[in-house]
Amino acid sequence: MFISISPRPQRAGGRPLFLTSAGLLLVTSSAFAAPPITSIQSYVRPGPDSSQVMYDRGEVPELAGALDLPKAISLALSRASRLQAGEGRLESARQEAKRAGQLPDPELMLGIDNLPITGSTAFDFAADDMTQKRIGLRQVVPARGKRAAARSLAGRRIDEAAANIVATSLEVQRETAQAWMDAWAACRTLAALRMLRDEARLAARVAKARVSTGAESPSDALATQAEVIDLDNRIVGEEARREAAIVELSRWTGVGLAPAHTAVPDLDRLPAALDRLLASVDRLAPLLQADAQVATANAAIEAARAETRSDWSVGAAYGQRDGGRDDMVMLEVGIGLPLFTRNRQARGVAARQADFEATLLEREDLRRQLSARIRADVARWEGLKRQVALHVDSLLPLARDRSATALAGYRAGGELQPWINARRDEIQAHLSHAEHLGELGRAWAALAYLLPQESIR
């Protein structure tokens, strides 16, 4: 469409020409501006009392004394690099969402129309009435459905990044709790062995006294001393194990403190009831991630379907003619013609549909794995509870009474070997009890940090 207008008295080069065409384009394309994104769910950090304790960046505070479990988890969340990386990806998704569905950059058009290139008037801008120097702008306007689908897909990616942060937070809490339980069990084992060492030294002194009176052979005294040395050797090994466990815990907390012995959670109870835990498989953090991935794959299908819709373009150009002729204005509107969708857009829709179905199948497989794992972990936790209770109620008191009785008999003049046997059995009972306690703590931690809405009280 051409419109003739009167020439201006003066032409000041390209600037007035460009401003004229730009003004025309802005008038014709202002109605196509993308609306702001207002429906994207934002991720809000819960407060310190929430079950999902997030973190504030900064230095880890200096602590004095022992470290209880809630404080260890709080420190771990405050310095977890994985959480910081997750927040970075969340911010990236938010920034991508802000530009999703926006109009592409306009195009600047420069050209010369109908310029003769042969004959006596070749390259003469004033020779022909239709010769003009042209400058203009063109704006491509994607279909409204395409832009809406792009915004929806960006929103789902924000949700996916937020779900990843929730899952990572639970994973950090769970692994920190398990490291705390390992260190706590190692400290308990060491304390039990040190307590037994005092009694072993008492037996060694009794044997030495009996040897000096001739009531006992030197071999028995050497045997009691060997028991003390063997126990010292075990203590050295447990000290190394405890230090290694504290180092592993400090990997999460950033402080080299041992667990507090008096701040142990009740390992016989879970933050969530078992029936609720088994009925809430779909709310587990890994499945929240899988649900977000399914939603993203579904949004990708809608984005692929939107590719079948036609894009628009609007353009405006200003034509300048020489020889005192009137200048010209050109306005144009274009529309895309998706005529060959079978081998183009339809293929993209089929590909995204296949991705969506694969994501659904992966989610179902993950759900089955988690359901079976929870039931197995519950069975293991219940069994370990019974084992620990058996040690506390029967095996440890029995081993203690047997060792004390044997020691009393030995001090009264009896044989040494019954005490040595009872002593070894008592040590083994304490080691076995500490091992079961550590396993119970790890099993408890594996079940206590599964649901996002549950917390340690």
Secondary structure, DSSP 4 states (H G I P E B T S, - for coil): -EEEEPPPS---THHHHHHHHHHHHHHHHGGGPPPPP--PPPP----TTSSS-----SPPPP--S-B-HHHHHHHHHHH-HHHHHHHHHHHHHHHHHHHTTPPPPPEEEEEEES---SSTTTT-TTTSTT-EEEEEEEEEE--HHHHHHHHHHHHHHHHHHHHHHHHHHHHHHHHHHHHHHHHHHHHHHHHHHHHHHHHHHHHHHHHHHHHHHTSS-HHHHHHHHHHHHHHHHHHHHHHHHHHHHHHHHHHHHSS--PBPTT----TTS-SS-HHHHHHTGGGSHHHHHHHHHHHHHHHHHHHHHHTTSPPEEEEEEEEE-STTPPEEEEEEEEE------TTTHHHHHHHHHHHHHHHHHHHHHHHHHHHHHHHHHHHHHHHHHHHHHHIIIIIHHHHHHHHHHHHHHHHTT--SHHHHHHHHHHHHHHHHHHHHHHHHHHHHHHHHTSSTT----
